[in-house]
């Protein structure tokens, strides 16, 4: 049987991925990655997305993986193309998003000899990768093919289960790459033998946690402490967790500080004990004294609120973190431990313990105080923010949430958009899913990620983004032109880095204007039109609402620009926070 060894090698790799349930790949064009690209292209069981820009490809894959909850493969050629993927790999590592990064490479013998498009790709992403595999050149033997299948199995298992996150496989190839360039003759029986090599991948089941000294201590604290605070940070929490944490909160009358990206503020979950205005509370020293807990259980990542982070840094009370991989999300490093367990299993076990010992449940009036404070702040928010004049950045949040349909996705950009969402979004029974790139909190790849979410979710998808983040990911707009993926972008344009207005450096006007704010005069209408997108700059809240509703029907890219004044928006936020302090 006449074959091209590179194509046979990569075809077996791709076939194995399909057996393991992989269904999506993002590919950037190149020469050295021809064998990988060809093998993915001819396999009808994998959906391919082609992106010219590797950085766009990586972040698009993040959006895909977060939507489908499975690993997504990313393929690129050798050289600096591999480095362009690094920002997305960092984000995926920080948020434990499953990606399988496949970089093509020159043969090892060409390293350090000045060969064209050859860099040292050995463990290139070592600080932000869950596992690295450096393959040998393709070799047509049963042993080498079996090893390739094992590595493929290991990569999928690690990426999706045992140490969730990005995995890197480096593929060196020698020419020729094309399938009709014959390099070898092999016995077809070899392929039959390989078909009989069973995959080692097994489905994951966390099981309930084992009782150990830490769990016993947590149960003891829950039974003896009156002021127990549940904190739920940014995470793709599912309905099962939402139901369990809500049941635990109701049974024990515990308050829940829920980050907007925890997704607990939305949907039909019981929200009686969900506190959303804790950031405003904690800006007041007097109110902070009321909030002070006796014991803290933290689920998920670091919360968006800097006020809460500072508050926790000053608390000398027992604090445990609960997450599936035992990750440490405590910048102040004051927690006792991070319990490595699925949060649903944890809640299930705690609920079982208390339902069997209901007489030990303590009385709790502290939660009622927090609920009353939260309600009062919400009323002030309506009075000051919701009724504010157009335009202001804070008011956009409530307006958008009120008009988008049930079942929508919202990708929220970094800098001020995610903070304003956390400060000013209310509770809603709408089934809304919040996405963000808060792993490394960069402004790169925000639009690409939103396109990745929209591509497979089949739900109305919105992106709220600042002008600099929009400009930084401008290359991604070609996705809309090529793939016709519907996405509605709310572009908040305050002509520069508005978030820096809140920093002390803002009072040094000359340095601030030239080195931090860095104003631009970009014409976003021309940029959007250049990618065949729909564009409109809105001039009132009614105009904003009607344009958003029209854009949902537009089956392509829509950009709705709101020009704001960063100083005025900051003044409104400060007015709200000062009113909270004085009134409460």
N, C-alpha and C positions, 0 to 999 in steps of 0.2 A: 504494500500500500504506500503510495507516494504522498508525502506530507511536507508542509513547512513547519518546522519544529516550534517556532514562536507561536504560530496560530494554533497548533494542536495544544500547546502548553496553556495558553490563555483560554481556549475553548473549554478545556477540562476545568479550569478555575471558575469560569462563568457558570458552567453546568452545575458545579457543586454549590455555588451561591444560590442558584435557583432551587435546588433540593432543600436548602436551608431556609427558604422562605423569603429571600431577598428579591424585591420587585422593582427597585428604582435605582438608576445610576445617573450621575451628572458628569458630562464629559466635556473637556476643553480640547480643541483641535491641536494637533502636533504630529511630528513625524515619529519620534521614538516610541510613542504610545500607540502606534498603528495596530500592533497585534491585539492589545486590550480593546481599543476602540472597535475594531472589526468584529471581535468575538462578541462584544455586547450588542453591536448593531444587528447582527444576524440572529440573535436569540430572541424569539418572539415572546418569551415569558418575562422579559424585563422591559420596563418603560424607560426610555432614554430622554434626557434633557441635555441639549448641547448649549454651552455657554462659551463665548469667545474669551471672556475675562475670567481667570481662575478665581480671583477674589469673589466675584459675583457667584460663581459656581459653588464655592464652599459655603457661603451664607445661604444661598438658595437651598442647598442640601440640608442645612440646619432647619429651615422652615418646613421642608418636606418631612424630615425625621420627627420633628415635634408634632406634626399633624398625624402621621400614620403610626407613630410609636414603634417604629422598626428601624434597623440600620439602613442608611442610604450610602451607596458607593460613590466615591468621587475619584475621577481619573484625570491625570494630567501628564504632560510630557516632562522631559528632564530639564535641568538648569534652573533659572530663576522662576520659571513657572511654579516650581514646587514651593518657593518662598511666598508667592502670592496667596497660597492657601493658608498660610500660617495664622493670620488674624481669625479666620473662621475656626481653625483647629483649637486655638486658645479659647474661644467662646464655647465651643462644644465640650472641651475638657472641663471648663469651669461649671458648666450646667449639666454635665453628664449626658450629653446628647450623642446617640450612637451613630458614628460615621466610620466607614472603612475607606481609608485614604490609599489609593493605588498610584504610586508615582513610577513612571518609566525612568530608566537610568541607562547610561552608557555602561559597558563592561567595566568591572573593577580595575582592570589593567590600564585603563585610560585615565584614571584619577591622578591628579597632581602632575600631569604631563602637558598641560595646556591644550588639551583636546577641546574642540568647539562644543559649546553648550554642555560642558561637563563640570559639575561642582561636586563637592563632597556631600552626598545625600545620606550617608550612613547615620541613622538615628537623628535625622535633621530636627525633628520636633520633640526631642527627648524630654524637655521640661513640661510638655503639655500633651503627652500621649499616654494611653493606658497600656499599650504593648507595641513593640516594633518587631517586624520580621524582615530580614534582609535576605532575599532569595538568591540562589545561585543562578547562573545562566541556564536556560532550559536544557534539560537532558532527558532523552527518550528511553527511560528505564522504568520498570515497575516500581522500584524502590523510590525513585525521585518523584514519580507521579503520585505515589501513595503519600509521600511527605507533603507534596503540594496540597493534596486533599485534606490532610490533617491540619496544616497551617490555616487553610480556608475555614475549617470547622472551628479551630481555636479563635480565629479572628472574629467570627460571628458570635461565638459564645461569650468571649470577653467583652466585645462591644455592646452587646445587648443584655448581658446577665451578670457575669461574675465580677466585672469591674467596669460598669457601663461608661461609655464614652468613646472617643475617637481611637482607632487602631490604624497603624501605618504599615503597609506592605510595600517594599521597594522591589521593583521588577527590572533587573538589567536585561537588555536585549542586544544581540548582534544582528546586523543586516544579513539577509534580506527579511523584510517584514510582511510582504504581500502574500496572500494565500496561493497564488499561482507560481510563486518562486519556490520550486521544490528544493528541499535541503536534505531529505532523508527518505529511506525506505524502511517501513516497519511491518512487523507481523500483525495483522488485524486481531489476532488472539490476545494481544496485549491490552487492547481496548475492552475486550470482553472480560478479561481478568479484573480490570479497573472498575468495571460496573459492579462487580461483586464485593468491592471494598466498601463496607458499611460506614455510614457517617457516625461520628461519636457524639454529635450534638444532642443534648437532652433538654426538655423544657424545664423551666425554673419554677420551683414552688418554695416560698420562704418558710412556710409553716409558722406556727405560733412560737413566740419566744420561750426560751427555757427560763424557769425561775432561777435567778442567781441573786447574789447579795445586792446588786444595784437595783434590780427590779423590786426586791423586797423592801429596799429603802425607799423607793419611789412610792410604793403602796402605803408605807408607813407615813410618809410625808403628806400624801393625799388625804389620809384619815385624820391627821392631827393639825394640819395647817388650814386656817379659815380662808385666807386670801390667796387662792391659787390662780395664777394667771396662765392662760393658754395663748401662745403666740404662734401664728401660722404665717410663714414667709412665702415669698414667690416660689411657685411650684406648679406643675401641670397636675393639680389634684383632681382626681376623678370623683364621680358622684358617690362612690362607695365610701371614700374617705370623708367627704363632706357630710354624709349621713351619720357616720360613726362619730366624728368629732362633735357634731351638733348634738347627738344623743348624749355623749359624755358631758357636754356643757350643760344640757338641760337637767340631766339626772343629778349633777353635783352643784348646779348653779354657778358654774365657773364662767367668767368673762373670756371672750376670745378677741385678741387684737389681730385683725385680719388684714394683711397687706392687700392692696387692690389686685396684685398679680397672684394672690393665693386662689382667686376665683371663688372665694366663699361669700363675697358680697352679692353675688348674682345667682339666679336660679331659684328653685322652690325649697331650698334647704331652710330649716328653722333659723331665723336670724335674730331672735329676741336678745341673745347674749353676745351678739357680734358687735364689737365696738369699732367704729371706723374713724373717729375723730381724735384718736389718741395723740397724734402729732401736735394738734392745737392745744390739747390738755397739757402736754409735757413742756410746752414753751412757757408755762407759768410755774414758778417755783412753788406757789401755794397749792395749786392743783396737783402738782407732782407728789406732794406729801400724801394726798388722798389716794393716789394711784398706787403707791408703794405696796408691792405684794410680799407675801411670806415665802412663796415658792413659785418657780417658773418652769413650765414645760414648753420647749420650743420645737415646732415642726417646720421643716423646710429651710430655705436659705436665709441669709441676712435680709432684714426688711429694708424697704426703700427709705423709711423715715430716719433722718439723721438725729432728730430729737429723741426718738426711741433708742437708737444706738447709744447716744450719750447717756440717756437715763439708765439703761442696762449696765453700762460701764461703772456706774456709781452704786449699783445694788450689791449688797453683800448677803445675798440670800441663796439658798440652794437652787441650782438651775441645771436641768438636763436637756440635751438635744436629742431629738428622735428623728432618725432618717435611715433609709435602707442600707446605706453604705458606711455609716458611722463617720460621715464627713464633719469637720469642725467648722461651725459657722458662728464664731464668737471672737471678734477682733480684740475685745478687752481680755480675753482668755481667763474668764472667771467661772466658766461652767465646770461642774463636777465631772461630767462624762458625756460622750455622745453614744447613744444606744443604737447599735447596728441592727435595725429591724424595719420591716415594712410598717409604716404608720397605721395602716388599717389593722394589721395583726396586733399592734400595740394597743390600740383603742379597744379592740375586741377582748383582749385579755383583761384590761383594766375594768371594762364594763362587766365582764363575767365576775370578777372579784367583788365588785361593789353590789351587784344585784344579789349576790349570795350573802352579803353582809350589810343589808340596807340600814340596819339600826345604827351603824357607825358613821353614817353620813352627817357631817357637821352642818349647823345652820350657817347662813351666809347672807348678810345684808350689804356687804361691801359691793357686790355685783350690782345691786339695785342703785347705789350711788353712782357707779360708773355709767349705768344705762341712762340715768337722769342727766348727767353731764353730757353724754353723747347726744341725747335728744336736744338739749338746750343749744349745743354748738351747731347742730344741724339746722335749727331754726335761724340762728345767726347767719349761717352760710347761705340760706335761701334769701335772707334779707339783704345781705351785702354782695354776695357773688352772683347768685342766680338772677337778681334784678339789676345787675350792673349794665352800664351802657356798652354798646358795640363800639369798637372791638376791645376785648381783653382776653388774655390767654387763659385765665382761670375759668371764665364763663363758658368756654368752648366745650369743656368736659360734660357739664350737665346737659347742654343743648344736644350734643351728639348722642349721649346715652338715651335721651328721651325720644329720639326719632328713629334710631336704627331698628331694624326688625328683630324679632325674637330669633335666637339661634345664630347671631352674628359673631364673627371673630374681630378682635381689635388688636393690632400690633401697635405697641406704644414705643416711640423713640426715646432715646436717652436724653440726658440733660434735663430741661424743665418739663417736657411732656409727661414723663413717667412720674415725676414728683407732683405735678398738678393733678394727675389722675389719682394718686394716692391721697393727696390733701382733700380733693373736692368731689370725688365721685361718691354718690350715695349708695343705698342698697336698692336692689331691683329684683323683681321676680322673673325678669327676662333672662333667658339662658344665653349669657354672653361669656365668651372665653377670651381672657386677656393673655397676650403673648408679649414677651420682651426679650431683649438681649442684655440682661443684667449680670451675666457671668463675669465679664470683664468690663462691662458698662462703657464700651467704646461707641463712637458715632459711625463706625464703618459697617457697611453691610446691612443697614436697617431695611432699606427698600427691597434688597435681594431676599432677605428673610421673609418679608411680607408676601412677596410673590411666591415663595416656596410654600407658605401656608395656604395661600389662595389656590395654588395649583391642584391640590388633592383634597381639600376640605369640602368642596362643593357647598360652601356656605358664604353668605355675603361677608366680604373681608374688607376691613378698613385699616388704614395706617394713619396715625397722628405723629407728625414729624416736624422738627425744626428746619430752618432754611440751610444751616451749615451741614447738617446730617444729610439732607436731600442732595445738596451739591456734592458731598463726599461720595455718594453712591450713584452718581448720575449714570454711569455705564449700565446700571441694571435696567434702565428704562427700555433698552432694546429687547428685553424679555417680552414686554407688552407688544412690541411691534412684531416680533417673530412668533410668539406662542399664543397671543390673544388671551392672556390670563386676566380675568376681571379683578381690578383692585381700585378702591376709592382712597385717595390720599388727601388727608387734611394737612395742608402745608401752612405752618405757622411761621410767618416771615417777620422777624423783628430786626432784620438786616444786620446779622452778626451774632456773636456769642452772648446771647441775652443772659445765660445762666451766670456769667461772670459778674453781672450787676449785683449779685448778692454777696460777693466776696469783698473783703476790706480793701483790696487793691483798686476797687472802683473809684475811691476818693482821690486817687492820683491820676487826674484826668488825662494828661498828655500820654503817659505810659499806658494807661488803660485803653485809650482810644486806638493807639497805634500797634499795641502788642497783644491785647486780649480781646477787645470787642471786634477788631478787624472787619470793619464794615465792607460790604460789597454792593454792587449795583447790578446784580444779575437780573435778566429779564426771563423769568420762569415761564412765561407764556410761550416765548419763542422756543425755549428748550423743550417743553412738553409737546408743542406742535411738531417739532422736529422728529419726534418719535411716534407721531400719529395719535397722540393722546388727546382726550378732551380736557380743556382748561377753562376755569373761570375764577376771577377774583370777585369775592362777595363783599357787599357793602352794608349789610344789616343782618340781624339775627334771622328775620323772616327769609331773606335771600339765602342765607346759609342753609336753613332747614329745607327749603324747597329744592335747592341745588343738590343737597345730599340725597334726597329722595329720588330725584331724576337720575343721578349718577348710578344708583343701584341697578337701574335698568340698562345702563350702558355696559355692554359685554366686553369692555376693554379697560384701558387705563383712564382714570378720571383724576384730575388734580384740582382741588378747591383751595385757593390761596386766601389766607386771611392776613392782612398786614397789621401788625401790632406795634405798640411802643413798649419796649422792655422796661423802661423806667416807670411808666404808668401802671403796667401790669404788676411790677414789684410793689408799687405804692398801694395797690388794691389788696394784695396779699398781706402786707404789713397792717393795713387798716383792719382786716379781718382778724388777724392774730392779736392785735392790741385790743380790739373790742372783746374778744373772748376773755382776755385777762381781766379787763375792767368790769365787764358785766358779771362774769361768774365768780 
